[in-house]
Amino acid sequence: MRFVRLIALAFVSALFVTPAAALTCGGAMTVTLTLSTDVGSTCFAAGIGNGDNLGGGGDPIAALGYEILGTSSSSGDLLFSFTGTTGGTFSFTPNGQYEHFIIGFQATAASPKPDHFAFALAELITSGSWSIAGAGANVITGAYLYGQLAEVVATPVPVPAALILFGSALAGFFGFGRLRARFSRSAVA
C-alpha cells in the first residue's frame, strides 16, 4: 500500500514539475542556455560582430527597439547578475516597467563564428545557467540584458459614468448661470 502511495506521489509531482531544458544558439561555436523550462524561450539571434557587437554603436538588438537594462560589468535598471567566462549563471529581477527580455552574450575572438548570441526569454524566466562550446580560446567577455518598455494600458471610463459626470457638470453650469442672472436682476432692482 505504501509503495502505491509513493508511485502516486511521484506521478502527481511529475505533472507539476517541469524539467530543466537546454537551448542552443550559434554555429561552429554555440552558447547553451539551461532554463527551468524552454517553453517560449528561443534563440533570438547569432551573428558576427564587425561593428555590430552587442552593447556597441551597431547593436543589432538595440536597433530593434530594445533597451540595455544591465550588463555583466555594471548594474542597470534591473538587478542583473552574471557569472563566468566559459560557463556560469545569470539572474535578474524585473521591475514591472519592462517586458520581453533578451539575454545576449558577446565572445572575444574573431573565429570561430558567430561571436554574439541572444536568447529571447519566456515570460517567467528570470534565471538560468549557460555554457559556451566549440570555443577554442574564446570566452564570453560581456553579457547584456535587454527589455522593451511595457505597454501602459489606459482603463476607459464606462460610458454611463462618463455621461453622469458630463451631465452633472452641465447642470452645474446652467444652475450657476441662473443663479448669476437672479443676483444681477436683484442688484438692478
Residue pairs with C-beta under 8 A, 6 or more apart in sequence:
18 36
18 37
18 39
19 37
20 34
20 35
20 36
20 37
21 34
21 35
21 36
21 37
21 38
21 39
22 32
22 33
22 34
22 35
22 38
23 32
23 33
23 34
23 35
23 38
23 41
23 42
23 43
23 119
24 30
24 31
24 32
24 33
24 43
25 31
25 33
25 43
25 44
25 45
25 46
25 117
25 118
25 119
26 43
26 46
26 114
26 117
26 134
27 46
27 112
27 113
27 114
28 112
28 113
28 134
29 107
29 112
29 113
29 114
29 115
29 132
29 133
29 134
29 135
29 136
29 138
30 117
30 132
30 133
30 134
31 105
31 117
31 119
31 130
31 131
31 132
31 133
31 140
32 130
32 131
32 132
32 133
33 41
33 103
33 119
33 128
33 129
33 130
34 128
34 129
34 130
34 131
35 41
35 121
35 122
35 125
35 128
36 125
36 127
36 128
37 122
37 125
38 122
39 122
40 122
40 123
40 125
41 119
41 120
41 121
41 122
41 125
42 119
42 120
43 117
43 118
43 119
44 61
44 102
44 118
44 119
44 120
45 60
45 61
45 116
45 117
45 118
46 114
46 116
46 117
46 118
47 60
47 114
47 115
47 116
48 113
48 114
48 115
48 116
49 106
49 110
49 115
49 116
51 57
51 58
52 58
52 59
52 60
52 116
53 59
53 106
53 115
53 116
54 60
54 61
54 104
54 105
54 106
54 116
54 118
54 142
54 144
55 68
55 71
55 104
55 106
55 142
55 144
59 68
61 102
61 104
61 118
61 144
61 146
62 68
62 146
65 148
66 100
66 102
66 146
66 147
66 148
67 98
67 146
67 147
67 148
67 149
68 76
68 144
68 145
68 146
69 76
69 77
69 78
69 80
69 92
69 98
69 101
69 145
69 146
69 147
70 76
70 77
70 78
70 79
70 80
70 92
70 144
70 145
71 80
71 142
71 143
71 144
71 145
72 80
72 82
72 142
72 143
72 144
73 142
76 145
77 95
77 97
77 98
78 92
78 93
78 94
78 95
78 98
78 145
78 147
79 92
79 93
80 90
80 91
80 92
80 145
81 89
81 90
81 91
81 92
82 88
82 89
82 90
82 143
83 89
83 90
84 130
84 140
85 139
85 140
85 141
86 131
86 132
86 135
86 139
86 140
87 129
87 130
87 131
87 132
88 129
88 130
89 127
89 128
89 129
89 130
90 103
90 127
90 128
90 129
90 130
90 143
90 145
91 126
91 127
91 128
92 101
92 126
92 127
92 145
93 126
94 101
94 126
94 147
96 150
97 149
97 150
98 147
98 148
98 149
98 150
99 123
99 147
99 148
99 149
99 150
99 151
100 120
100 147
100 148
101 120
101 121
101 125
101 126
101 145
101 146
101 147
102 118
102 119
102 120
102 121
102 145
102 146
102 147
103 118
103 119
103 121
103 143
103 144
103 145
103 146
104 116
104 117
104 118
104 119
104 143
104 144
104 145
104 146
105 116
105 117
105 118
105 130
105 132
105 140
105 142
105 143
105 144
106 115
106 116
106 140
106 141
106 142
106 143
106 144
107 115
107 116
107 117
107 132
107 135
107 138
107 139
107 140
107 141
108 115
108 137
108 138
108 139
108 140
108 141
109 115
109 136
109 137
109 138
111 136
112 134
112 135
112 136
112 138
115 138
118 146
130 140
132 138
132 139
132 140
157 165
